């Protein structure tokens, strides 16, 4: 079975983390209702790494922000899911 992944990386003020978590829990349910096999929200913790290009440099975090990486694993092409739910 072919799987499809859709994801994003965004900066988020640390003070808004709890509100984002509440929204993400609701979004996860919606994604699963629309056929998602897996849904993950990952919050940056130890971002001070020396190897490669760390997320904070790549998205230019401001003081007081952390980075969020979210992805959804789908069993069908995302446009096919959207078109079947009207």
Buried (B, 14 or more C-beta within 10 A) or exposed (E): EEEBEEEEBEBBBEEEEEEBEEEBEEBBEEBEEBBBBBBEBEBBEEEEEEEEEBBBEEEEBEEEBBBBBBBBBBBBEBEEBEEEEE
